[in-house]
Amino acid sequence: MPEDDDAIEMIPVVSSHIGAVGWKEGTLQVDFNNGTSYEYSGVPEDEFDNLREASSVGGYFNQHIKGSYRGTKL
């Protein structure tokens, strides 16, 4: 079965609200533990790296991503 080239590789994170995050070409995908997923457009790669490496992934998301980038529910 061929790989989906448009798929974003997801990386599991330790968070009470976020299960995994992924980034590709300016698009951040966030998979929440409640089963919903969102894509955020225009996110720089360093912002993704900071999110992934934050001591509190959920806290970083709430401070720096949510409300700062346009999110679309998947």
URWOLIN-V582272 format. One record per residue. N is the residue number from 1. RES is the residue in one small letter. NEAR is the number of other C-alpha atoms within 12 Angstrom. D_CENTER is the distance of its C-alpha to the mean C-alpha in Angstrom with 2 decimals. Layout:
N_RES_NEAR_D_CENTER + N_RES_NEAR_D_CENTER
//
This chain:
1_m_3_25.92 + 2_p_6_24.17 + 3_e_8_20.55 + 4_d_8_18.35 + 5_d_9_17.79 + 6_d_11_15.22 + 7_a_16_12.98 + 8_i_22_9.72 + 9_e_20_10.34 + 10_m_22_8.22 + 11_i_21_8.91 + 12_p_20_10.13 + 13_v_24_9.96 + 14_v_21_12.83 + 15_s_25_12.24 + 16_s_15_14.41 + 17_h_24_11.87 + 18_i_31_8.56 + 19_g_25_9.39 + 20_a_32_6.86 + 21_v_36_3.72 + 22_g_32_5.00 + 23_w_32_6.54 + 24_k_25_9.98 + 25_e_21_12.52 + 26_g_20_10.79 + 27_t_29_8.23 + 28_l_40_4.47 + 29_q_39_3.71 + 30_v_42_3.24 + 31_d_31_6.75 + 32_f_27_9.03 + 33_n_19_12.29 + 34_n_14_14.37 + 35_g_14_13.56 + 36_t_17_11.69 + 37_s_23_8.65 + 38_y_29_7.54 + 39_e_29_7.01 + 40_y_32_7.43 + 41_s_26_10.23 + 42_g_21_11.97 + 43_v_29_9.44 + 44_p_21_11.56 + 45_e_18_10.94 + 46_d_18_12.41 + 47_e_28_10.03 + 48_f_32_7.17 + 49_d_20_10.09 + 50_n_23_11.02 + 51_l_35_7.95 + 52_r_32_8.28 + 53_e_21_11.99 + 54_a_21_12.49 + 55_s_14_15.22 + 56_s_20_13.58 + 57_v_30_9.79 + 58_g_29_10.43 + 59_g_21_12.93 + 60_y_23_11.06 + 61_f_34_8.39 + 62_n_17_11.65 + 63_q_17_13.54 + 64_h_22_11.62 + 65_i_30_8.84 + 66_k_22_10.43 + 67_g_13_13.61 + 68_s_17_13.14 + 69_y_23_11.27 + 70_r_18_12.28 + 71_g_20_10.23 + 72_t_17_11.61 + 73_k_16_11.91 + 74_l_14_12.12
//
